[in-house]
């Protein structure tokens, strides 16, 4: 749960999706992130994530692709802030014309393309496997914790959507999340394996 609550690209994606596209899209992004966490737990429990952590080439490939994706999302957010976009119409389900599936995919890719998640789960999961806990149970706990946290975030931000509908606030959210995603992308791109 604490891993899910730590600020990072997942948090930025859920906040931006909830603020700009509404609670439903924020919850779809949260579901994508949760599926990514589930995949990382299974990968860590089966040794796939350990192979990623041990292989310099595999780690670098995932790191570069993940950093590029975060930079893409960040630049897209900064462009939205720069354009301003005018007032947000709250009766339109998704002002960008993209559906819940796009929000789900965005959340999933943000999580799955983060090699730091692999390292986190490689360090965490093996401690629980020897104590008789099944991979499925461990994955379920990680999934439930992630879903619970990000659904709370999506609902809180979605509830405040009228505040985010103001052009100045919307530009600030787009600008801040864009800068955060670019910063996280640069940090990921320049990170080295532990």
C-alpha positions in Angstrom: 0.0 0.0 0.0 2.8 2.4 0.8 4.4 1.6 -2.5 1.2 2.6 -4.3 0.9 5.8 -2.2 4.4 7.0 -3.0 4.3 9.9 -5.5 5.4 9.0 -9.0 4.2 8.7 -12.6 1.2 6.6 -11.6 -0.1 9.3 -9.3 0.4 12.0 -11.8 -1.5 10.1 -14.5 -4.5 9.4 -12.2 -4.7 13.0 -11.0 -4.5 14.4 -14.5 -7.0 12.0 -16.0 -9.4 12.6 -13.1 -9.1 16.4 -13.3 -9.3 16.7 -17.0 -11.5 13.8 -18.1 -13.5 13.0 -14.9 -13.7 10.4 -12.2 -14.5 7.5 -14.6 -11.4 8.1 -16.7 -9.3 8.5 -13.5 -10.7 5.2 -12.3 -9.9 3.5 -15.6 -6.3 4.8 -15.4 -6.2 3.4 -11.8 -7.4 0.0 -13.1 -4.7 0.0 -15.7 -2.1 0.8 -13.0 -3.5 -2.0 -10.8 -3.2 -4.5 -13.7 0.4 -3.4 -14.1 1.1 -3.9 -10.5 -0.5 -7.4 -10.7 1.8 -8.2 -13.6 4.9 -7.0 -11.8 4.0 -9.1 -8.7 3.5 -12.2 -10.9 6.8 -11.4 -12.7 8.7 -11.0 -9.5 7.2 -14.2 -8.0 8.1 -16.2 -11.1 11.6 -14.8 -11.5 10.9 -12.8 -14.7 11.4 -9.5 -12.9 14.7 -10.8 -11.4 15.9 -11.5 -14.9 15.0 -8.0 -15.9 16.9 -6.6 -12.9 19.9 -8.8 -13.6 20.1 -8.2 -17.3 21.6 -4.8 -18.2 20.2 -4.9 -21.7 16.7 -5.8 -20.7 16.7 -3.2 -17.9 18.0 -0.5 -20.3 15.4 -1.3 -22.9 12.5 -1.1 -20.5 14.1 2.0 -18.9 14.5 3.8 -22.3 11.0 2.9 -23.5 9.5 3.8 -20.1 11.3 7.2 -20.0 10.2 7.9 -23.6 6.6 7.2 -22.7 6.7 9.5 -19.7 8.3 12.2 -21.8 5.6 11.8 -24.4 2.8 12.1 -21.7 4.6 15.1 -20.1 5.0 16.9 -23.4 1.4 16.3 -24.2 0.3 17.8 -20.9 2.6 20.8 -21.3 1.1 21.4 -24.8 -2.4 21.3 -23.3 -1.3 23.8 -20.7 0.3 26.0 -23.3 -2.8 25.9 -25.6 -5.1 26.6 -22.6 -8.0 24.8 -24.1 -10.6 27.3 -22.7 -13.2 26.3 -20.2 -13.7 22.6 -19.6 -17.2 21.4 -20.4 -18.3 19.1 -17.6 -21.0 17.4 -19.5 -18.6 16.0 -22.1 -17.3 12.6 -21.0 -13.8 13.1 -22.4 -12.8 16.5 -23.8 -9.9 14.9 -25.7 -12.3 12.5 -27.6 -10.5 9.5 -26.0 -12.4 6.9 -24.1 -11.9 5.0 -20.9 -9.9 2.4 -22.7 -7.3 5.0 -23.5 -7.1 6.0 -19.9 -6.7 2.3 -18.8 -4.0 1.9 -21.4 -2.2 5.0 -20.2 -2.2 3.8 -16.6 -1.1 0.3 -17.6 1.8 1.5 -19.8 2.9 4.0 -17.2 3.3 1.2 -14.6 4.5 -1.7 -16.8 7.2 0.5 -18.5 8.7 1.5 -15.2 11.7 -0.8 -14.4 11.8 0.7 -10.9 8.6 -1.2 -10.3 10.4 -4.4 -11.2 13.2 -3.7 -8.8 10.7 -2.8 -6.0 8.8 -6.0 -6.4 12.0 -8.1 -6.8 13.0 -6.7 -3.4 9.6 -7.1 -1.8 7.9 -10.3 -3.1 10.5 -13.0 -2.3 10.2 -12.2 1.4 6.6 -13.5 1.4 6.9 -16.5 -0.9 8.7 -18.8 1.5 6.0 -18.3 4.2 3.4 -20.3 2.4 1.7 -17.4 0.7 0.6 -18.2 -2.8 1.6 -16.0 -5.8 -2.1 -15.5 -6.5 -2.8 -14.3 -2.9 0.2 -12.0 -3.0 -0.8 -10.6 -6.3 -4.4 -10.1 -5.1 -3.2 -8.1 -2.0 -1.0 -5.9 -4.2 -3.9 -5.4 -6.7 -6.4 -4.6 -3.9 -4.1 -2.1 -2.2 -3.3 -0.3 -5.5 -7.0 -0.2 -6.6 -8.1 1.1 -3.2 -5.5 3.9 -3.2 -5.9 5.1 -6.7 -9.7 4.9 -6.6 -9.6 7.2 -3.6 -7.4 9.6 -5.6 -9.6 9.4 -8.7 -12.8 10.0 -6.6 -11.3 12.9 -4.6 -10.0 14.7 -7.7 -13.1 13.8 -9.7 -15.3 15.3 -6.9 -13.2 18.5 -7.2 -13.6 18.6 -11.0 -15.6 21.8 -11.0 -12.5 23.5 -9.5 -10.4 21.9 -12.2 -12.8 23.1 -14.9 -11.6 26.7 -14.4 -9.2 27.4 -17.2 -6.4 28.8 -14.9 -6.6 25.7 -12.6 -6.7 23.3 -15.6 -3.7 24.9 -17.1 -1.9 24.7 -13.8 -2.7 21.0 -13.4 -1.6 20.3 -17.0 1.6 22.3 -16.5 2.5 20.8 -13.2 1.7 17.2 -14.2 3.5 17.7 -17.5 6.6 19.0 -15.7 6.4 16.2 -13.2 6.1 13.5 -15.9 9.0 15.0 -17.9 11.1 15.2 -14.7 10.3 11.6 -13.8 11.1 10.6 -17.4 14.4 12.3 -17.3 15.2 10.8 -13.9 14.3 7.3 -15.2 16.3 7.8 -18.3 19.4 8.8 -16.4 19.0 6.2 -13.6 21.4 3.3 -13.2 20.7 -0.1 -12.0 21.3 -0.5 -8.3 
